[in-house]
C-alpha cells in the first residue's frame, strides 16, 4: 500500500498542469458538410460538463465521451474529451462559445472557436453528360491553388453521389508532371455530406497526395479515372452496373520565391521550428565543440539545405553531418525532420559568442522569416597541449630498427686510446669549419635572391629544400591504403602529405601552415582555381578526420583524387 502511494505521488509530481481547450476544423468547411468539434480536458477529472452555445450550427450527434491516459516524454497525462458532430446549413462565419467543465478543485473554460463555412466550389456535370448525369461524379482539386515554389499542396480526389455506390476502383492517376509527390495514407475516408444546387451529396475522399512543385509557372494535372459499381435496387441483389468516370484536369499556378533570398536560407517553404544545443561551454584548442541542430518543417525535404552559421574568425567549422533524416505523415500533411551536428574547432584561446540563425519562407505572410537560437552560444577556450605547435603529425612511415642495450660495465672495454681521441677532435673541428663556411655562402645567396624577389609572406624557420620525387612517391603509396588499417590512418598520412606539399610550393615549413591562409596564398601565387578547390576539399576532409574524428571510408578515394588533382598543378608550378 505504501509503494502504491509513493508511486501515485511520483506520477502526480511528473504530471503536467491541467488544461481545457476546444478543437475544431483547421480548414474552411463546405456548406452542408459535417465536421467534428471536441472539448478536451487534460490532467484533471471532470465532475460536470456544460456544453457551449454552438452559434447556429446544427448538432448531428454527440457528445461522445472519450477517455485516455499515457506517458509523453517521461510525463504522465490523462485526457477526457467530449466530441460533437456538427453541420452548417448555410455559408457564413460561426462562433462556438466557451464550454465549462467543473472539477474538484476549480472550474475551467475553453476558448471560443471560430468556424468559417463557404459555399461549395464544386459544380455538377452538365445534364447532357454521359451515363452519370447529376447522380454521381468525381472531383479533383489542389489546395492551395496558387502555391509557392517548394510549398506543400494537397491533391484530393473525391466522389460525389446521390445513389448507392458499392465499389470505387481507382484505375488511373495523373502523372503529376512538374511535382514531387508523396502519397498520403492517413486522410479521412469517412462519408461527408455537401449541398450542391439544392441537393445533398454523399462525399467520400478516395485519394490524397502531398505535392511539391519543382518549377514555377502554370502547371496542369491531368484527369484521374475510376471504375464505379453502382447499385440498382430495382434489379435485385445482382443488379449492379459498372461505369467509368474521370475527373477534370486541374490547373495550378506556382509562384516563384521573392528575390533576393537571404544568405542563410535553408530552402524550406512552409512552417519551420528548430532547436540548437552545444555539448560544452569550456574547452581547449585541442578539443572539438559539437553543435547539435534539429530542424522540423512541412516544406519540400528535397530542397532543404543545412544552414551555415557566421562564426568568429578564430572558430573553424566543417560541413555538418546529417545524423538523422526522417519524413512522416500527420493527420494533415507530411513533416520532415533533420538532425545535424557541426564540428567546430577553436584555433585561438579566448571567450567567444555567436548566435546561430536560419531563415525560411513563410507562405502565409509571403515573407522570409528568421529562426534564432534561444540564447547565444558562449564558449571559453584555453590553450591546449598542442597549441602553437606544428599541425603536422609525427612521421610513422619509417620504423627504426631496435637497438640492443649494452651494460655500462662493458662500455669501458671499448674506450679508445688517447691519440685516437685527439685525431677525432681535429677532424671534427675541420668538418665544423667547412660546414660553417658552406652555410654562410648559401645564406648570402639566399639573402641576395630575396632582395630581388618580393618579401616572403611568412616569418619563421628557414624552409628546407623540397624533394618532389619523394612527395610523388608518397602520394602514390596513399592511393592503395591497407585494407586492414582504419580510415583514420589514411587521413592522418594524407594530412601530413598535404602540409608537406603546400609548404614546398610556398617555400615555408609545415609548422607555419594554416589551411585558410595557405589556400589564399596559393590562389594569390597563380595556382589554378580548380586545383585550389580540390586541395581545399581534401585538406578539410583530412582535418575533420584527424581533429573531429569523422573519418568516412567511402570518401577516401575521392579525397585522394582531389589531392592528386592539386598535385598536378603544384608540381608543374614549383
N, C-alpha and C positions, 0 to 999 in steps of 0.2 A: 504493500500500500504506500509506503514511504517512497519507493522507487517511482511509482506512478505519479505521485505528487511532484517529485523533483522533475520528472520528465515534462509534466504539464507546465511547471514554472519555466523550464528552459525553452519550451516551444513558444510560450507566450512572450518571452523576452526577445526571441528572434522573429516574432511575427510583426509584419508591417502594420501601420496605423490604419484605422477604419476609414472607408470612403464609400460614397454613394453617388453614382453617375448615371446619366441617360445616354443610350447609344441608339443611333438611327442610321438611315442610308447615307452613304458618303456622296452619292451622285444624285442628280435630279431624278425624280420619279415621274413616270409617264401616267397621264390621266387614265384612270380605270385600272391601273396595276395595283397589285397588293404588295406590301412590304412589311418588314418587321421592325419593331421598336422594343428595346429592352431596358430595364432599370436594374442596375447591378449594385449589390451591397457586398463589400469586401471586408473580411476580418471582423465581423460582428454577427450577432444572431438577432433576427427581426422578431419582434413581438406583434407588430401590426404594420400592414402596408396600406397606404392611402393612395389610390390611383390619381393621376393628374387630369386636368381638363385637356382633352385632345383637340380642341380648337376647330371643330367642324369635320374632322376625319372620322370615318366610319370604322367601328370595331368589328372585324370579321371573326376573330377568335381570340381567346385569352381572358385573363392572364394564365399562362402556363408557368408553373414554378419549377426552377431548376436549381439544384444544389451541387457543389463540387468542393474539393479540397486537395491540397498537394503541397509541393515544395518548388520554389523558384530561386535559384542562386543561393541555396542553403537556407532560405527563409520559408517558414510555413505560411500558408494562406488558406482562407475559407472564402467561399463565394456563394451568394444566393441571388438569383435573378428572377424577374417577372417579365415574361415575353408576351407581346401583343402582335397580332397580325391586323394591319390597318389597310384602308383603301380610300383614295381620294377620287370622288366622282367628277370633280371639276378642276381645271388648272388654276393655279394661284399659289400664294405663299401662305403657309400654315405654321403656327407656333404651338407646340405642345408645352403646357405649363409644367412646373416642377411637381414631382411626386414626393411623398413624405413617407419615411419609414421610422418607426418607433422601436428603440432598443431598450435594454435595461438601464443604460447609462445616459442616453441622450436621444434627441430627435435629429434626423438627418434629412436634408432636402437636396434633390437633384437639380441640376441646372436646366433652364428652359432649352428646348430643342426646336430648331427651325428646319422645315421640310419644304422644298420647292417642287411643285408639281407643274409639269408642262404638257402641252398637247402633243400627241404622237406625231412624229415626223414621217411615220410610215404611211405610204399610200397604197391602197389596194390596186391590184392589176385591173386594167380595163375590162369591161364586161364581155368584150369580144375575144378575150384571151382564151387559148385552147384549154379544154378539159377542166381545169380547176375553177376558173372564173373568180368569184369572190369567196369561194368556200375555203380555200387554203392556198398559201403562197409562202415563199422563203425570202427573207430579207438579210442582206449582209451590210454591215456598217463598220466604220472605224472611228474611234473616239480617242483623242480629238481629231477633227477633220483637217486641221492645219497644224500638224506637229512641227516642232523644231528638229533640225538635224541631230540625230542621236537620242531624241526623246522616245520614251516608251509609249506606244499607242496600242490600243486593244482592238483586235478584229473579232467581231462576233457574227455568228450565223444562227438565225432564229427562225423557227417555224411558227406561222400563224394559221390557225384553223378554226372553223366553225363546226367541223364534223369530227367523227372518231377516226384517229389515225393509229392503226395497230402497230406499224413499224416504220421507221425512217432510216434509210441506209444511205450514208454519205459515200457516193461513188467517185467523186472527183473534186479536188480542191484547186484553187488557182495556184499559179507558180510563184506569186509574191515577188516578182522581179523588182529589184531595187531595194529589197528589205532583207534584214536578218531576222529570222523567225524562230521563236521559241513557243512550242505548243503548250497550252495550259491543260492541266488535269484537274484542278480544284475549283472550277467555276460552278455556279449554281445551276443545276439541271431541273429544279422544281418548276412545275407549271405555274405561270403567272397569267394575269388577265389584263387586257388592254383594250380600250374603247377606240374604235376607228369607224368614222362615218356613221355613228349611232349604233354600231354593232359591237358586242363584246367578244373578242377573240381570245382563245386559249393560246398562250405563247410559251414556247419552250426553247431554251438555248441548246443547240446541238453541237457547237464547236466554238472554241475561243483560242486565240493565239496572241502573244505579245510581239509587236512589230517594231523594228528599229531601222529607220530609213538610213541608207548608206550614201545617198546623194540628195541634194536639194532640187527643188523644181516640182513640176507636175508629174505624178505617178498614177498609174491605173492598175487596180487589182481586178483581175478577170472574174468571170462568174464561177460559182460553185454549183455542182449538180447533185441531186438527191433522187432516190427512188422511194416513193411512199406507198404503203399498203393501206388503202382506205377501206374502212368497214362500212357495210351497207346492211342495215337491219332488215330490209325487205328481202334480201337474198339468203338469209339464214346464217348458220354458223360458218359455211364455206363460201360465202358470197362476197368476200373482199376483192377489191380491184386494185391494180397496180398503176402508178402514174409517175412520170419523170418530171421533175420541176427544177428550175435553175434560178439563182439569184441574179440580180442586175449587177453590172460592173460598178466598182466603187472608185471614185476619183479622190486623190489625196494630194494636197498642196503642202510640200515640205519646205519650211522656211530655213534659210541659212543662218548660222550664228553670227551675231554682230562682230564687226571688226573695229579696232584691233582686239585680239584675245589677250588676256593677262599673261604675264610671263610664267606664273606658277599655275596655269590652267591644267587641270588633271584630265580633261576630256569628258568629264561627267556632265550630263544634261538631265536634270531631274531634281530630286531631293536627296541631299547627302548629309552625313554626320561622320565624325571621326573621334578617335582618342589617341593621345600621344603620351608616351612614358619613357623615361631614361632609367637604365639599370643601376646607375651610380651617380653620386654628386661629387665625390673626391676620387682622384686618380693620379697616376704618374704619367710621364711622357712615354713610358713603355707599355701603358695599358691601352685598351680599346673601349670607347664608350659605345654602347649598343642602344640605339633609339628604336623603340617599337611603335609602329603606327598601324592602326586598324581603321579602314575606311569602309563605309557601308552606304550604298545608294541604289536607286532604281533606274539608272541610265543604262546605256549600252556598255556592257562589260568589255567588249572587244575594243572600244575606243578609250578605255581607261589607261592613263599614263601615270606612273609613280611620280609624285611631286618631288621637285628639287628645292632644297632649302638654302637660304642665304646664311652662311656661317661666317664667323670671324676668320680673318686670314690665317691665324695660327691653328685652325682646325681644318683637317682634311677629311673628306668623305669619299666613299666609293659608291658605285651604283647599288641601289638597295636590292636585297634578296627577298623574293616573294616566298614567305613561309607557308602561306595557305591562301587558296583562292576557291571560293565556292559560290554557286548561284542556286537559289532556292525560290520556291513559289509560295507566296502568301495567298490569302483569300482574294486579293485584288490585283496583284502584279507580281513580276519577278524582281528579286533583290539580289545584288551581288555584293560579296564581302572580300576585301583584300587585306591580308595581314603581312606587313612589310617590316624588315629590320634594316637599319642603317648602321654600318660600322664607321665610327668617327675616330680619327687618330689625332691626338693633341701633339703639335710639333714644338710648342714653347710653353714654359711654365706660366702660370697666371690664373686669373679668375675671368671666366667668360660667361656671357649671357647671349641667348638667342631665342627667338620665338618662331617655331615652325608655322608656316602658313600654306594654305592650299585654296584654290578657287575653283568653283564650278558654275554652271549656268542654270539659273532658276527659271523654268519656263512660265511659271505663274506671273512673275514680275517682268520677264523679258530682260533680265539683267544678270551680270556676273556677281556672284556673292563670294565672300572670303571666309574661310574657316581658319581660326587661330587656336593654338593650344591654350588650354585654360590658364596656364601660368607659364612664364618664360622658363626655359631650361637653364639652370645655373650649375656650373661645374668649377671646381678648384683643382688646378693641375700643379703638381710639384715635380722637380726634376727626377727622372728615373735613373736606374743604374747605367743605362747606355746613353744618357743624354749627352750630346756634344761629341760622341764618338763616331767612328766610321759606320755608315749604313751598311757596308759590305759585311758578308758573313765569313767566318773562317773557312779557309780552303780545305775541303775534306777529300779532294781528289787524290792527293799524294799521301801515301801511308809510309811513314818512316819504319825502317827495319828495327826490330827490338835489339837492344844492346845488352850485353852481359856485364853485370856489375863485377868489379874487381875488388877483392878485400883490401883494406887500407894497408895492411902489413906487407902485402905482396908488391905494393906500388914502390916501396923503397928499393926493391931489387932492380928496377928499371931506371934509376936516376942516372942521367948521362954524366960523362966526365966533365970537369971544369972547362977544358979547352973547347969542347963541343958547345957549351953554353955561350962562350964568348963569340964563336963564329956565328951562331944563330942570331945573337944580338946585333952584330954588324950587318948581317943580311937583312934583318928586319928594318934597321934604320935606312938602308939603301932603298928598300921597297917603299917605305913610307914617304921618303923624299921624292921618289919618282911619281907616286900617286898624287902627292900634293901639287907637283908641277903640272901634271896632266889635268887635274880638276881645275886649277887656276886658268889654264889656257882655254878649256871648254867654257868656263864661266864667262871669260872675256868675250868669246864669240857669241854666246847666248845673249849677253847684255847688248852687244852691238846689233844683233838681229832684232831684239825687242825695241831698240831705239828707232829702227827703220819701220817697224810694223806698229799697229795700234796697241794701246795699253791693254794687257790681258784683263778679263773681267773678274779674275779671282785673285785672292791673296792667300798665300799659304805655302805648303811644301812644294819643292821643285818636282814637276811631273817626270815620271820615268818614260823611257822610250818604249813605244808600243810594239808588241810582237804580233803583227796582224795575221801571220800564218798560224800562230798558236790560237788566236781568237777564232779563226775559221775552223780549226780542228775541234776546238771545244764546242762550238755551235753544232757541228755535225754529230758529235758524240751525244748531244742532248736530243737529237732527232728521234732516237730509238731508246727511250729510257727503259730500265729494267722493269719487267712486269711484276717482280717481287717487291720492288721499292714502293713506298707510299707516294701519292701525288705531291705531298709536301716537299719531298726531296727534289723532285723535278723543279718546282717553283723556286726553291732555295738556290739551286745551281743556276737557274736561268736568271734570277735577280743579280747574282754575282757577275754573270757574263755581261748583262746589260750595263751594269755600272762600269765594268772594265772597258767595254767597247765605247761607251759615250765619253768616259774620261780620256781615252786615247784620242778620240776625234777632237775634243775640246782642249787637249794638252793640259789636263789637270789630273788630280788624283781622286779615286773613288770616294775618299772620306769627305771631300768638299762638295759632293753632288747632292742636289735636291731635285726631285723629279720635275716639279713645275718650272723652276728656274732654268734647269738644264734644257727642257723642251723649248723654252723661249729662246735660249741661246742657239740651239740647233737651227731653229727657224730663221733667226737673225743672220746666221752664217751661211744661209743658202741651201740647207738641206730641203729637198722637195717635200711639199705638204703631205702627199700620201705616205712618205716614209716617216714623217713626224707623227702622223696619226697612228700608223701601225706600231711604232715604238711606244707611243702613249698607251695604246691598248695593252701591249704585252707587259709594260712596266707596271701599270695599275693592277693587272691580274696577279702579278708576282707579289707585289706589296700586300695586296689583300690576302693572299695565301699565307705569307710569312707573318704578318702582324695581326690580321683579323682572323686567321685560322679558317679561312674559307677557300678550300683547295679542290675544286671540282675536277675529277679525272677527265670528264668529257671535253673540257676546254683546253687540255694540254696540247693537242695537235694544232688547234687554232693559234694558241699562244706562240708556239714555235714558228708557225708560218709567218705570223706578223713580225717576229723578231728577225727571221731570215729576210723578209722584205726590207726591213730597215737596214739590215747588214749590207745588202747590195748597194744601197746609196751611201752608207758610211764608208765602205771600203773603196768606192770609186772616188769619193771626195776627200780622202785623207791627205 
